[in-house]
């Protein structure tokens, strides 16, 4: 059986990931191909519990290393329980955030550097996305779209943190040009959708 495609969507908070995830899912459904949509941190009962611990606004004292390990633990369970079995079963998987989020937020945002990639390589093993869309939007604009009282512990971080995260994403885009596709997320939803679906079609033809 042919393995499904593993597609991830990345970018700052409020950059319009959810809308495009719906469009991608719809695209596969119209083709009559099985697809599952999932998210990080989360995607399994255990991972959703870990998500609650990570994002709890009261956990102000959480150490950056603890945070990194919790994201990686949540991811390891998600890969083992959901992502890998689905791909092996021939289903496509569309995931809202994945390993690049940890490298951008914990590696660059928190300043932990290379250890984040090493920890996560162990968590995901060979389960790496085939294609990653990076929604590029000024992090300040993204943040202004989220109400203050709805911001989680990470979204509450200051502007400098979110700037470093964005720089991290840009570095990743340069480092993995074959996998990561930068998308100008400041445009109309329809234009973004067209560009994303064209890239997926190209990959399917290969
Ligand atoms: P997300 O689910 O995208 O937030 P929301 O549902 O509120 O839009 O992600 C939650 C937060 O976790 C987000 O600010 C990004 C952050 N994050 C990391 O810092 N590292 C990671 O590895 C992941 C997956 C997310």
Boltz pocket constraint, residues with backbone or C-beta under 6 A from the ligand:
constraints:
  - pocket:
      binder: B
      contacts: [[A, 13], [A, 14], [A, 39], [A, 40], [A, 41], [A, 55], [A, 71], [A, 96], [A, 97], [A, 98], [A, 99], [A, 101], [A, 102], [A, 103], [A, 105], [A, 106], [A, 150], [A, 152], [A, 154], [A, 155]]
      max_distance: 6.0
